[in-house]
Amino acid sequence: MIKWKEIDYKKRNKLLFAGAGVLLVLAWFLAFQKTYLAYRENTRLNGLIGNDISNSTQYDFTRKSKVLDSLSKVYQSDSATWNDNFLSEASRAINSPRIQVYFNNLPKNNAMQVDSTAVKSKSLTLKGDYRSIVASVAELEKINTLGYLSTVTLKFDNRRVSANERKVIEGEVGFKVKLEK
């Protein structure tokens, strides 16, 4: 066996270059090969489509458009069916005896045109304590056939008849639905 001290400096320099080459090849296989292959694949794919797809405004627009269309279809309904089933669906969700429900049948114009799409709205007034109203609003929000829950307004009634009476809160809940053509 040859000892390290017996090798002169010329042979040590040759071994140093050979060792550096072996370490470079080992480093290539362990760390840089997969990164280089991924970079080459990315360059090849970008060349096929012409530009980077993640920064494309057209790609973002079409992706967002598909998401909005799918959301719009969830809250799309026939006008007659929605009018007929609105109260029954809402009363099925509100099953607390501590809540009073009033349907706001105001003669205001509740149908509006938005970009050639008709949107109708209805609202309910709920009276009761805070926890019951919040639980009822959560149940109403789960029902897709009522439409999109567009507004929730809570008002506190300061008038109290006696000290032991529960605080009454009045809440208005508004729904909107996109009408089918």
Secondary structure as UniProt FT lines:
FT   HELIX           4..6
FT   HELIX           9..27
FT   HELIX           28..32
FT   HELIX           33..49
FT   HELIX           53..55
FT   HELIX           57..74
FT   STRAND          76..77
FT   HELIX           79..93
FT   TURN            97..98
FT   STRAND          100..104
FT   STRAND          111..114
FT   TURN            115..116
FT   STRAND          117..128
FT   HELIX           130..142
FT   HELIX           144..146
FT   STRAND          148..156
FT   TURN            163..164
FT   STRAND          169..179
//
